[in-house]
Amino acid sequence: MNDGCRGHKELEELLETLKGLRVVFVGIGNPLSGDDGVGFYVARKLIKKGFGEYVVVAGPNPELHIRKIKEKKPDVLILIDAVDMGLKPGCILVAPVPGSEFKPVPISTHSIPLAILVDMLQVKTYLIGIQVEKIEFGAEMSRSVREAGDTITEIITSMLSDRDVA
């Protein structure tokens, strides 16, 4: 999985720097469109593991969940979403979302630009992006993308279990 991709290591390093902050994870994506549902998939898994306090399942329309996100009072927001960066399917990208001091990140598979969502929320935000293989409506999630989602879930679960994030 993820040959040549260092995103899982970058994710571990990012979460280490966020120790002691209230981090909220937002799963974005359409589970009916193959790999596009990976953010939704990760968010649902985190909730099933008992971390619903730190998770919002936003699905394909994250802008509809702004109130729910704000109610969780995050110090830092981490969006989990499928992206198309032209890399090997399942590669993980960890990057700040554009804002005052941030550089742009690759385009999401969704209609609302992540920068607009961040502007609405006014909180430091990062993206965990997973390179898609197939996003056709009705397609199943590809194995490489599902494995990347499982890896991300394990890393976040470890962070939420071992650190004081509240």
Beta strands, then each sheet from edge to edge (+ up, - down):
strand 1: 23-28
strand 2: 55-59
strand 3: 76-83
strand 4: 92-96
strand 5: 124-131
sheet 1: 2+ 1+ 3+ 5+ 4-
end
